[in-house]
């Protein structure tokens, strides 16, 4: 948190509530992205609180294989490079902007691939809604080791996330105490703004990709305006008990090292789930460009 001169221009708590209410009530499918960003900047100061992803820890990312598809390069299981085909807003990305979406271990979910599975597989999620009877598909998981500490923005001010995750609650209490000590005059305003954006990352009801527009704009401001390396936020699909992370392609290539690639068969019906290992990669090839798969 910096730029203390800007704090004097902060709207009052009442004014901030009116600005936020106006943004939340807007039909974003009828609002240009630049118009939304202009409205967000009327908050006068957008705070970012940060934490570190520690060296030696890991991040996992999964991709669902199409029938008969086998991935053979790191680029196929990492961030997307087909920028022109990224047509929609994601929870953290604006159209035509690629980010690396992954997950890391939480106090409850020890295997991030489970978070990946729920976040990436529409088939898997639809079983919970009784929209399909069963699922049987292949997913490929990459596990990257963090080579150096990475400082990222973290979204920890959503009420439901705080209630459901001890990890989030600890981070929230740390940042709230810090805000109270360092900015007692503006602590209420900062907390309100951070809560607003955290609520957007924790939003469950998504009807159209425009519903991601605010969280994507916050990420855009964090990364492209302020130079942050990425953002962590609670996994909506795990009821906030898992941790997601988005990183820029540059950060992935600079700070992460692919350690493991493995293929799994996922079978699920209304009563049980089975995740079975199928293959693992024994050799990534030059610059991770030629995977050699071996059956388990």
ABEGO torsion letter per residue (X at the ends): XBGAAAAAABBBAAAAAAAAAAAAABBAAABBAAAAAAAAAAAGBBBBBBBBBBBGBBBBBBBBBBBGBBBABAAAABBBABAAABABBBAABBBGBBBBBBBBBBAABABAAAAAAAAABAAAAAAAAGABABBBBBBBBBBBBBABBBBBBBBAABAAAAAABAAAAAAAAAAAAAAAAABAAAAAAAAAAAAAAAAAAABABBABAAAAAAAAAAAAAAAAAAGBAEBBBBBAAAGGABBBBBBBAAAAAAABBBABBBBBBBBBBAABBBBBBABBBABAEBGGABBBBBBX
